[in-house]
Amino acid sequence: MSAPTVTEAQPRAIEAESPEREYPGLVTPRPRIPRPRPRFLSPALRAIGPLALIGGWAWASHSGALSPDLLGSPADVVRAAREMWDNGQLPDALRVSLGRAGLGLVFGLTIGLALGVLTGFSRLGEELLDSSVQLLRTVPFLALVPLFMVWFGIGESARVILIAVATAFPMYVSASGGVRNVDRKLVEAMRSFGVGRLALVREVVLPGALPALLSGLRLSMTLSVIALIAAEEINSTAGIGYLMSQAQSFSRTDILTVCILVYAILGLLADVIVRILERVLMPWRGQGQGAGR
């Protein structure tokens, strides 16, 4: 009987040394490589929910299950929106409401970011300020509406300050937590090179806390729309809230629906803006979004 050749003996040796034969409990790992998704798939999946809601709404209005006195049909809402746009009511209201929300958001983000960096970076700042800010944060901003009307009257100041208060606290919590989580070894290394406090915050602390800051920005921008609804209830004479109060007086459910949809679209646009900022400022984050999906 002839001895096995080298080519015949090599597969047997490899088979004998395989982990499954030597250790029967082990399984050879088979890495799962995710397939690239088409570009149109994600927008199409996101559109399924809103389109289903609109379809159900249209069917309920057409079948009579939904009375026009309760909620106008999609066709009535589109007609009302076109009419308000053509006569200039909707563009003027949008300009006023966006100005209020934007101004209050800028003030709120500035205050929240400054306090968050101060309490997160300085132990003395945390001991002096954090407990007071946390106490104020637990007060619902809607409960401040009557007090602000007494303090600041019924003018624009009360509305802008209410939006600023509502948006400051999410940014404060995110900034404070993000600054605390910055690598302390990196901070100490930069200090050993003689970097000053302001340069350290600008070049090390804020870039290190960027993910938390963007999360706070997303929450603050969403809350700015919610606070805008409450702010425009303070005896407003212009803006989306004023259109809603007028429509309520005349039982115009189609105009009420238009105003509600405008608020919803503003909140959605705020979220889209933050997502774009995340992709621009943190491009590496989008590379791993498909992992495990």
Backbone hydrogen bonds in HBPLUS format (Angstrom, degrees):
<---DONOR---> <-ACCEPTOR-->    atom                        ^
c    i                          cat <-CA-CA->   ^        H-A-AA   ^      H-
h    n   atom  resd res      DA  || num        DHA   H-A  angle D-A-AA Bond
n    s   type  num  typ     dist DA aas  dist angle  dist       angle   num
A0009-ALA N   A0005-THR O   2.97 MM   4  6.18 152.8  2.04 148.0 155.6     1
A0010-GLN N   A0006-VAL O   3.03 MM   4  6.03 146.2  2.15 148.4 155.2     2
A0013-ALA N   A0009-ALA O   2.99 MM   4  6.24 153.1  2.06 150.8 158.3     3
A0014-ILE N   A0010-GLN O   3.00 MM   4  6.26 160.2  2.04 153.1 158.4     4
A0015-GLU N   A0011-PRO O   2.84 MM   4  6.00 155.5  1.90 145.5 152.7     5
A0016-ALA N   A0012-ARG O   2.84 MM   4  6.03 149.6  1.93 144.2 152.7     6
A0017-GLU N   A0013-ALA O   2.96 MM   4  6.17 142.4  2.11 142.1 151.9     7
A0018-SER N   A0015-GLU O   3.33 MM   3  5.18 159.2  2.37  96.9 102.9     8
A0021-ARG N   A0018-SER O   3.13 MM   3  5.66 135.7  2.33 112.0 122.3     9
A0022-GLU N   A0018-SER O   3.18 MM   4  6.46 165.0  2.21 155.9 160.5    10
A0023-TYR N   A0019-PRO O   2.70 MM   4  5.46 157.6  1.75 143.3 150.9    11
A0026-LEU N   A0023-TYR O   3.14 MM   3  5.82 162.9  2.17 123.4 128.2    12
A0041-LEU N   A0038-PRO O   3.25 MM   3  5.49 153.7  2.33 105.2 112.8    13
A0044-ALA N   A0040-PHE O   3.11 MM   4  6.13 153.0  2.18 144.8 153.0    14
A0045-LEU N   A0041-LEU O   2.90 MM   4  6.14 159.5  1.95 155.4 160.5    15
A0046-ARG N   A0042-SER O   3.00 MM   4  6.21 159.1  2.05 153.5 159.4    16
A0047-ALA N   A0043-PRO O   3.06 MM   4  6.18 137.4  2.25 139.1 149.5    17
A0048-ILE N   A0045-LEU O   3.29 MM   3  5.40 153.3  2.37 101.3 108.9    18
A0051-LEU N   A0047-ALA O   3.09 MM   4  6.05 160.5  2.13 149.1 155.3    19
A0052-ALA N   A0048-ILE O   2.89 MM   4  6.01 150.4  1.97 148.7 157.2    20
A0053-LEU N   A0049-GLY O   3.02 MM   4  6.32 156.1  2.08 152.9 159.4    21
A0054-ILE N   A0050-PRO O   2.95 MM   4  6.20 162.5  1.98 151.5 156.0    22
A0055-GLY N   A0051-LEU O   2.88 MM   4  6.02 155.6  1.94 143.9 151.3    23
A0056-GLY N   A0052-ALA O   2.90 MM   4  6.12 160.8  1.94 148.8 153.5    24
A0057-TRP N   A0053-LEU O   2.90 MM   4  6.06 155.8  1.96 147.1 154.4    25
A0058-ALA N   A0054-ILE O   2.87 MM   4  6.08 160.9  1.91 150.0 154.7    26
A0059-TRP N   A0055-GLY O   2.94 MM   4  6.13 159.4  1.98 148.0 153.9    27
A0060-ALA N   A0056-GLY O   2.95 MM   4  6.09 162.2  1.98 147.7 152.5    28
A0061-SER N   A0057-TRP O   3.01 MM   4  6.21 155.4  2.08 147.8 154.3    29
A0062-HIS N   A0058-ALA O   2.92 MM   4  6.04 159.2  1.96 148.6 154.5    30
A0063-SER N   A0059-TRP O   2.92 MM   4  5.98 155.4  1.98 150.0 156.3    31
A0066-LEU N   A0060-ALA O   3.04 MM   6  5.26 146.8  2.15 131.0 124.1    32
A0070-LEU N   A0067-SER O   3.01 MM   3  5.39 143.7  2.14 108.2 118.1    33
A0071-LEU N   A0067-SER O   3.10 MM   4  6.42 167.3  2.11 157.7 160.7    34
A0076-ASP N   A0073-SER O   3.06 MM   3  5.17 115.3  2.50  99.7 115.0    35
A0077-VAL N   A0073-SER O   2.96 MM   4  6.26 157.0  2.01 156.5 163.5    36
A0078-VAL N   A0074-PRO O   2.93 MM   4  6.14 161.6  1.97 150.4 154.8    37
A0079-ARG N   A0075-ALA O   2.95 MM   4  6.11 156.3  2.01 144.3 151.3    38
A0080-ALA N   A0076-ASP O   2.87 MM   4  6.08 155.5  1.93 146.0 152.6    39
A0081-ALA N   A0077-VAL O   2.88 MM   4  6.10 157.5  1.93 149.1 155.4    40
A0082-ARG N   A0078-VAL O   2.97 MM   4  6.16 158.0  2.02 147.2 152.9    41
A0083-GLU N   A0079-ARG O   2.98 MM   4  6.17 156.4  2.03 145.1 151.8    42
A0084-MET N   A0080-ALA O   2.91 MM   4  6.11 162.4  1.94 150.9 155.3    43
A0085-TRP N   A0081-ALA O   2.93 MM   4  6.06 146.4  2.04 142.1 151.5    44
A0086-ASP N   A0082-ARG O   2.92 MM   4  6.05 158.8  1.96 147.8 153.4    45
A0087-ASN N   A0083-GLU O   3.10 MM   4  6.31 157.0  2.16 148.9 154.1    46
A0090-LEU N   A0084-MET O   3.17 MM   6  5.30 170.9  2.17 116.9 119.7    47
A0088-GLY N   A0085-TRP O   3.24 MM   3  5.16 154.3  2.31  98.3 105.8    48
A0092-ASP N   A0088-GLY O   3.25 MM   4  6.18 162.2  2.28 142.8 148.1    49
A0093-ALA N   A0089-GLN O   2.98 MM   4  6.12 160.1  2.02 149.3 155.4    50
A0094-LEU N   A0090-LEU O   2.89 MM   4  6.02 157.7  1.94 152.4 158.6    51
A0095-ARG N   A0091-PRO O   2.98 MM   4  6.16 158.9  2.03 147.0 152.3    52
A0096-VAL N   A0092-ASP O   3.09 MM   4  6.34 162.3  2.12 150.8 154.8    53
A0097-SER N   A0093-ALA O   2.95 MM   4  6.09 169.6  1.96 152.9 156.2    54
A0098-LEU N   A0094-LEU O   2.86 MM   4  5.88 165.4  1.88 152.3 156.8    55
A0099-GLY N   A0095-ARG O   3.05 MM   4  6.10 149.6  2.14 138.3 146.6    56
A0100-ARG N   A0096-VAL O   3.06 MM   4  6.35 157.9  2.11 149.6 154.8    57
A0101-ALA N   A0097-SER O   2.93 MM   4  6.15 174.4  1.93 156.3 157.9    58
A0102-GLY N   A0098-LEU O   2.83 MM   4  5.77 160.4  1.87 144.0 150.4    59
A0103-LEU N   A0099-GLY O   3.00 MM   4  5.99 163.7  2.03 144.9 149.5    60
A0104-GLY N   A0100-ARG O   3.01 MM   4  6.12 169.9  2.02 154.1 157.3    61
A0105-LEU N   A0101-ALA O   2.89 MM   4  5.92 150.0  1.98 141.8 150.8    62
A0106-VAL N   A0102-GLY O   2.99 MM   4  6.18 156.2  2.05 147.4 152.7    63
A0107-PHE N   A0103-LEU O   3.19 MM   4  6.45 168.2  2.20 151.6 154.0    64
A0108-GLY N   A0104-GLY O   2.91 MM   4  6.04 162.5  1.94 147.5 153.1    65
A0109-LEU N   A0105-LEU O   2.83 MM   4  5.92 166.1  1.85 153.3 156.8    66
A0110-THR N   A0106-VAL O   3.03 MM   4  6.11 160.8  2.07 146.4 152.0    67
A0111-ILE N   A0107-PHE O   3.03 MM   4  6.21 168.2  2.04 153.5 156.3    68
A0112-GLY N   A0108-GLY O   2.88 MM   4  5.95 167.8  1.89 151.4 155.6    69
A0113-LEU N   A0109-LEU O   2.84 MM   4  5.80 160.5  1.88 146.0 151.7    70
A0114-ALA N   A0110-THR O   3.03 MM   4  6.10 164.4  2.06 145.6 150.3    71
A0115-LEU N   A0111-ILE O   3.01 MM   4  6.15 171.2  2.02 154.9 157.5    72
A0116-GLY N   A0112-GLY O   2.88 MM   4  5.86 152.8  1.95 140.6 149.4    73
A0117-VAL N   A0113-LEU O   2.93 MM   4  6.05 164.4  1.95 152.6 155.7    74
A0118-LEU N   A0114-ALA O   3.05 MM   4  6.14 156.3  2.11 143.3 150.5    75
A0119-THR N   A0115-LEU O   2.94 MM   4  6.11 166.5  1.96 152.2 155.0    76
A0120-GLY N   A0116-GLY O   2.90 MM   4  5.84 147.6  2.00 141.1 150.8    77
A0121-PHE N   A0117-VAL O   2.89 MM   4  5.67 147.0  2.00 141.2 148.0    78
A0122-SER N   A0118-LEU O   3.08 MM   4  5.72 150.5  2.17 136.4 143.9    79
A0126-GLU N   A0122-SER O   3.04 MM   4  6.31 152.9  2.12 143.6 150.6    80
A0127-GLU N   A0123-ARG O   3.00 MM   4  6.25 160.6  2.03 148.1 153.0    81
A0128-LEU N   A0124-LEU O   3.01 MM   4  6.18 147.3  2.12 146.2 154.9    82
A0129-LEU N   A0125-GLY O   2.90 MM   4  5.83 157.6  1.95 149.5 155.0    83
A0130-ASP N   A0126-GLU O   3.03 MM   4  4.97 146.3  2.14 124.2 134.5    84
A0133-VAL N   A0129-LEU O   2.98 MM   4  6.19 166.3  2.00 164.0 168.4    85
A0134-GLN N   A0130-ASP O   2.86 MM   4  5.99 164.6  1.88 156.8 161.3    86
A0135-LEU N   A0131-SER O   3.01 MM   4  6.13 147.5  2.11 139.2 147.9    87
A0136-LEU N   A0132-SER O   3.03 MM   4  6.35 158.6  2.08 148.6 153.6    88
A0137-ARG N   A0133-VAL O   2.86 MM   4  6.04 143.2  1.99 144.8 156.1    89
A0139-VAL N   A0136-LEU O   3.15 MM   3  5.53 158.6  2.20 109.2 115.9    90
A0143-ALA N   A0140-PRO O   2.97 MM   3  5.49 140.4  2.13 109.9 120.6    91
A0144-LEU N   A0141-PHE O   3.09 MM   3  5.24 151.4  2.17 101.6 110.4    92
A0145-VAL N   A0142-LEU O   3.31 MM   3  5.60 165.3  2.34 107.5 111.8    93
A0148-PHE N   A0144-LEU O   2.80 MM   4  5.95 160.9  1.83 161.9 167.5    94
A0149-MET N   A0145-VAL O   3.02 MM   4  6.22 148.4  2.12 149.1 157.7    95
A0150-VAL N   A0146-PRO O   3.17 MM   4  6.48 143.3  2.31 140.7 149.6    96
A0150-VAL N   A0147-LEU O   3.13 MM   3  5.15 123.6  2.46  94.4 108.3    97
A0151-TRP N   A0147-LEU O   2.92 MM   4  6.21 158.4  1.97 150.3 156.7    98
A0152-PHE N   A0148-PHE O   2.74 MM   4  5.56 164.8  1.76 147.9 152.7    99
A0153-GLY N   A0149-MET O   3.02 MM   4  4.59 126.9  2.31 113.3 120.6   100
A0160-VAL N   A0156-GLU O   2.97 MM   4  6.18 170.9  1.98 164.2 165.8   101
A0161-ILE N   A0157-SER O   2.94 MM   4  6.02 166.3  1.96 155.0 159.2   102
A0162-LEU N   A0158-ALA O   3.03 MM   4  6.07 152.6  2.11 139.5 146.9   103
A0163-ILE N   A0159-ARG O   3.14 MM   4  6.42 158.9  2.19 148.0 152.8   104
A0164-ALA N   A0160-VAL O   2.92 MM   4  6.17 155.1  1.98 147.6 155.4   105
A0165-VAL N   A0161-ILE O   2.89 MM   4  6.10 159.1  1.93 151.9 156.4   106
A0166-ALA N   A0162-LEU O   3.07 MM   4  6.25 161.5  2.11 146.0 151.1   107
A0167-THR N   A0163-ILE O   3.03 MM   4  6.19 149.2  2.13 147.0 154.5   108
A0168-ALA N   A0164-ALA O   3.01 MM   4  5.97 130.5  2.26 143.6 154.9   109
A0172-TYR N   A0168-ALA O   2.92 MM   4  6.11 150.1  2.01 148.4 158.1   110
A0173-VAL N   A0169-PHE O   3.00 MM   4  6.21 169.3  2.01 159.8 159.9   111
A0174-SER N   A0170-PRO O   3.09 MM   4  6.22 167.3  2.11 148.6 152.4   112
A0175-ALA N   A0171-MET O   2.84 MM   4  5.83 163.7  1.86 149.2 154.6   113
A0176-SER N   A0172-TYR O   2.89 MM   4  5.92 166.4  1.91 152.8 157.1   114
A0177-GLY N   A0173-VAL O   3.07 MM   4  6.13 166.7  2.09 145.7 149.7   115
A0178-GLY N   A0174-SER O   2.85 MM   4  5.91 157.9  1.90 146.0 153.2   116
A0179-VAL N   A0175-ALA O   2.92 MM   4  5.99 158.8  1.97 149.2 154.1   117
A0180-ARG N   A0176-SER O   3.15 MM   4  6.31 156.7  2.20 143.9 150.2   118
A0181-ASN N   A0177-GLY O   3.17 MM   4  6.35 139.7  2.34 140.8 150.8   119
A0182-VAL N   A0179-VAL O   3.26 MM   3  5.41 164.5  2.29 106.3 110.8   120
A0187-VAL N   A0183-ASP O   3.22 MM   4  6.60 154.0  2.29 143.8 151.1   121
A0188-GLU N   A0184-ARG O   2.87 MM   4  6.12 164.3  1.89 152.7 156.1   122
A0189-ALA N   A0185-LYS O   2.89 MM   4  6.03 150.8  1.98 141.6 150.2   123
A0190-MET N   A0186-LEU O   3.01 MM   4  6.24 156.6  2.06 147.5 152.8   124
A0191-ARG N   A0187-VAL O   2.98 MM   4  6.26 148.7  2.08 144.5 153.8   125
A0192-SER N   A0188-GLU O   2.94 MM   4  6.18 147.0  2.05 143.7 152.3   126
A0193-PHE N   A0190-MET O   3.19 MM   3  5.20 138.8  2.37  94.9 106.3   127
A0195-VAL N   A0190-MET O   3.24 MM   5  5.78 162.3  2.27 151.4 149.8   128
A0194-GLY N   A0191-ARG O   2.93 MM   3  5.12 159.1  1.97 110.2 114.5   129
A0200-LEU N   A0196-GLY O   2.85 MM   4  5.91 146.2  1.97 143.3 153.8   130
A0201-VAL N   A0197-ARG O   2.90 MM   4  6.16 159.0  1.94 152.6 157.4   131
A0202-ARG N   A0198-LEU O   2.94 MM   4  6.13 161.1  1.97 148.1 153.7   132
A0203-GLU N   A0199-ALA O   2.84 MM   4  5.78 159.5  1.88 147.6 152.6   133
A0204-VAL N   A0200-LEU O   2.92 MM   4  5.35 146.8  2.03 136.6 143.5   134
A0205-VAL N   A0200-LEU O   3.05 MM   5  6.41 162.5  2.08 148.7 154.3   135
A0206-LEU N   A0201-VAL O   2.93 MM   5  5.88 168.1  1.94 158.8 159.5   136
A0208-GLY N   A0204-VAL O   3.03 MM   4  6.01 151.3  2.11 141.2 149.8   137
A0209-ALA N   A0205-VAL O   2.93 MM   4  6.13 140.0  2.09 147.7 158.9   138
A0210-LEU N   A0207-PRO O   3.33 MM   3  5.07 164.5  2.35 101.6 104.2   139
A0213-LEU N   A0209-ALA O   2.96 MM   4  6.16 155.1  2.02 154.8 162.8   140
A0214-LEU N   A0210-LEU O   2.95 MM   4  6.15 156.3  2.01 156.7 161.3   141
A0215-SER N   A0211-PRO O   3.10 MM   4  6.35 149.0  2.20 141.7 150.3   142
A0216-GLY N   A0212-ALA O   2.93 MM   4  6.22 157.3  1.98 148.5 154.5   143
A0217-LEU N   A0213-LEU O   2.87 MM   4  6.11 148.2  1.97 141.9 151.3   144
A0218-ARG N   A0214-LEU O   2.97 MM   4  6.20 152.3  2.05 142.8 149.2   145
A0219-LEU N   A0215-SER O   3.14 MM   4  6.46 163.7  2.17 151.0 154.2   146
A0220-SER N   A0216-GLY O   2.88 MM   4  6.03 160.5  1.92 149.6 155.7   147
A0221-MET N   A0217-LEU O   2.90 MM   4  6.00 160.7  1.93 150.0 154.6   148
A0222-THR N   A0218-ARG O   3.11 MM   4  6.28 156.5  2.17 145.6 151.8   149
A0223-LEU N   A0219-LEU O   2.91 MM   4  6.11 160.2  1.95 148.9 154.8   150
A0224-SER N   A0220-SER O   2.87 MM   4  6.05 135.3  2.07 140.5 152.8   151
A0225-VAL N   A0222-THR O   3.21 MM   3  5.56 133.0  2.45 103.3 113.9   152
A0226-ILE N   A0222-THR O   3.33 MM   4  6.75 158.6  2.38 144.3 150.0   153
A0227-ALA N   A0223-LEU O   2.74 MM   4  5.92 166.5  1.76 155.3 159.2   154
A0228-LEU N   A0224-SER O   2.93 MM   4  5.93 136.6  2.12 129.3 141.1   155
A0229-ILE N   A0225-VAL O   3.20 MM   4  6.54 148.1  2.31 145.0 150.9   156
A0230-ALA N   A0226-ILE O   3.38 MM   4  6.81 158.7  2.43 146.1 150.5   157
A0231-ALA N   A0227-ALA O   2.76 MM   4  5.94 155.6  1.82 149.9 157.9   158
A0232-GLU N   A0228-LEU O   2.91 MM   4  6.01 152.0  1.99 147.7 153.4   159
A0233-GLU N   A0230-ALA O   3.16 MM   3  5.36 158.5  2.21 104.6 110.7   160
A0234-ILE N   A0231-ALA O   3.14 MM   3  5.69 166.7  2.16 114.8 118.6   161
A0235-ASN N   A0233-GLU O   2.94 MM   2  5.74 129.2  2.21 107.9  92.7   162
A0243-LEU N   A0239-GLY O   3.23 MM   4  6.63 154.3  2.30 146.3 152.9   163
A0244-MET N   A0240-ILE O   2.98 MM   4  6.32 149.2  2.07 147.8 156.8   164
A0245-SER N   A0241-GLY O   2.99 MM   4  6.30 157.5  2.05 148.2 153.4   165
A0246-GLN N   A0242-TYR O   3.01 MM   4  6.23 157.6  2.06 149.6 155.6   166
A0247-ALA N   A0243-LEU O   2.90 MM   4  6.07 156.8  1.95 145.0 151.7   167
A0248-GLN N   A0244-MET O   2.84 MM   4  6.04 149.5  1.93 147.2 155.9   168
A0249-SER N   A0245-SER O   3.12 MM   4  6.32 147.1  2.23 139.2 147.1   169
A0250-PHE N   A0246-GLN O   3.29 MM   4  6.63 143.5  2.44 142.0 150.6   170
A0252-ARG N   A0247-ALA O   2.87 MM   5  4.90 165.8  1.89 144.4 146.4   171
A0251-SER N   A0248-GLN O   3.30 MM   3  4.89 162.1  2.34  95.4 100.5   172
A0256-LEU N   A0252-ARG O   3.07 MM   4  6.37 160.0  2.11 150.3 156.6   173
A0257-THR N   A0253-THR O   2.93 MM   4  6.02 153.2  2.00 139.3 146.1   174
A0258-VAL N   A0254-ASP O   3.02 MM   4  6.31 149.7  2.11 140.0 148.3   175
A0259-CYS N   A0255-ILE O   3.01 MM   4  6.31 161.6  2.05 152.9 156.4   176
A0260-ILE N   A0256-LEU O   2.99 MM   4  6.25 158.5  2.04 149.0 155.1   177
A0261-LEU N   A0257-THR O   2.90 MM   4  6.08 160.1  1.93 150.5 155.8   178
A0262-VAL N   A0258-VAL O   2.92 MM   4  6.17 146.0  2.03 145.1 155.0   179
A0263-TYR N   A0259-CYS O   3.05 MM   4  6.38 159.2  2.09 150.2 154.3   180
A0264-ALA N   A0260-ILE O   2.98 MM   4  6.29 156.0  2.04 146.2 153.3   181
A0265-ILE N   A0261-LEU O   2.84 MM   4  6.05 156.6  1.89 148.7 154.7   182
A0266-LEU N   A0262-VAL O   2.95 MM   4  6.17 154.3  2.01 149.7 156.7   183
A0267-GLY N   A0263-TYR O   3.05 MM   4  6.35 156.6  2.10 148.0 153.8   184
A0268-LEU N   A0264-ALA O   2.96 MM   4  6.25 152.5  2.04 145.8 153.8   185
A0269-LEU N   A0265-ILE O   2.85 MM   4  6.07 158.6  1.90 150.0 155.6   186
A0270-ALA N   A0266-LEU O   2.99 MM   4  6.21 150.8  2.08 144.2 151.9   187
A0271-ASP N   A0267-GLY O   3.19 MM   4  6.48 154.2  2.26 143.1 148.8   188
A0272-VAL N   A0268-LEU O   2.98 MM   4  6.29 155.0  2.04 149.2 156.5   189
A0273-ILE N   A0269-LEU O   2.91 MM   4  6.12 156.1  1.97 150.6 156.2   190
A0274-VAL N   A0270-ALA O   3.22 MM   4  6.51 158.2  2.27 146.1 150.9   191
A0275-ARG N   A0271-ASP O   3.04 MM   4  6.31 155.3  2.10 146.6 153.7   192
A0276-ILE N   A0272-VAL O   2.97 MM   4  6.25 153.8  2.04 149.6 156.2   193
A0277-LEU N   A0273-ILE O   2.99 MM   4  6.28 156.5  2.05 146.9 153.5   194
A0278-GLU N   A0274-VAL O   2.89 MM   4  6.16 151.7  1.97 148.7 156.3   195
A0279-ARG N   A0275-ARG O   3.09 MM   4  6.39 153.5  2.16 144.6 150.9   196
A0280-VAL N   A0276-ILE O   2.98 MM   4  6.24 148.6  2.08 147.5 156.6   197
A0281-LEU N   A0277-LEU O   2.80 MM   4  5.84 174.4  1.80 157.5 159.5   198
A0282-MET N   A0278-GLU O   2.79 MM   4  5.31 146.0  1.90 134.2 144.0   199
A0285-ARG N   A0282-MET O   3.14 MM   3  5.75 155.0  2.20 116.5 123.0   200
A0287-GLN N   A0284-TRP O   3.30 MM   3  5.48 149.6  2.40 100.6 109.2   201
A0291-ALA N   A0288-GLY O   3.27 MM   3  5.46 164.1  2.30 107.2 112.0   202
A0293-ARG N   A0290-GLY O   3.29 MM   3  5.53 152.4  2.37 132.8 127.7   203
